[in-house]
Amino acid sequence: MADLRSRVFGFLHTRGLSFFDRRPIGRLVTRVTNDVDAIGEMFSSGALNAVGDLLRLVAIVVVMVAINWRMSLFTYAVLPPVMLLVNWTRKRMRTVYRQLRAKTARMNAFLNEQVSGIEVVQAFARESHGEALFDQINYDYRSLNTRAIVLDATLDASIEMMGSICIAAVIWYAGGDGVAEHLDFGTLFAFIAYIDMFFWPVRNLSARYTQLQSGLAGAERVFQLLGSEEGDVIDEQASVTDAVVAPADAPAFELEEVTFAYKQGHPVLQDLSLHAFPGETVALVGPTGSGKTTIASLLLRLYSVSDGVVRVGGRDVRAQSRTELRRQFAVVPQDVFLFPGTVASNVAAGAQIDRERVAELLELVGAGPLLAS
């Protein structure tokens, strides 16, 4: 489970930003946490002990046949109804657990949005509205949980009832004319005890089957994510081959007839060409939504262009690994995000912390006292 969780976490880091644009963060967090936990619970609950239950069941069947094969038929007669009931329950429980995992993801996504946007929620006095929406999501989640419990309880109670019917049928058969005189009380008592033992592994199997359905529903969602091919795949290697040696007088960056759209059919940039040479200072000016941030994202290869070429240092950005490419840039995001840790670790942005360099940078922007605090 630890390896699987790390695999999912690593997988998310290989996706381009277009992958995250279409998915609420809370839903992705659910895949790494709740869905993997559901798989783990399948193992910790002893679901794999079903093999032992099956072997125990076979051994009990052999003993019952050895004692009295005729009375054994009463027990085996209930197996077809049990199998039909299990199959009926299986389809519904798998559907319920799939929906339950989806509702868990929706709840986590909504909670993430409300907490992340709490400033907006409070500024527009949307607390009551948010609570009402969460109540509905929570109610749907509870209803599905209740349905899962009812299905599980129905299966367990039905198996218990069939065990009681078997015992009643055996006692009725043993009391019939021509049978009682050939069947002593000790044999009857032992056989009834074996009937009870016969249904113990059957009940255990049904309980483990329930946990198995929950685990499989979680596994479906995790492996569906790992098998997803949506969005740009960002890897450490170059995605195209570019053997052209960049000329010495090449622009620092260049966009050549670039077309890009966040949503297909609605281009943000169309046939855009621009460049800047080393030593030049260039400012992109325009209203919100005109594409300034988009151009910066294309230079960093956070998104891939639909048409055209983006070059940095005279080379196609797709011919450079993301590490090689992004080491050529210093980025100041317009939206500040602080990771847990110290001021120094955030300024270093994951690199080895050089306190003298961090202090120099903080002094440069007038934030020197922050390091001391």
Secondary structure, DSSP 8 states (H G I E B T S, - for coil): -HHHHHHHHHHHTTB-HHHHHTS-HHHHHHIIIIIHHHHHHHHHTTGGGHHHHHHHHHHHHHHHHHH-HHHHHHHHTTHHHHHHHHHHHHHHHHHHHHHHHHHHHHHHHHHHHHHHTHHHHHHTT-HHHHHHHHHHHHHHHHHHHHHHHHHHHHHHHHHHHHHHHHHHHHHHHHTSTTTGGG--HHHHHHHHHHHHHHHHHHHHHHHHHHHHHHHHHHHHHHHHHHT---S-B--SS-SS-------TT--SEEEEEEEE-SBTTB-SEEEEEEEE-TT--------TTSSHHHHHHHHTTSS--SEEEEEETTEEGGGS-HHHHHTT-----SS----SS-HHHHHHTTS---HHHHHHHHHHTT-HHHHH-
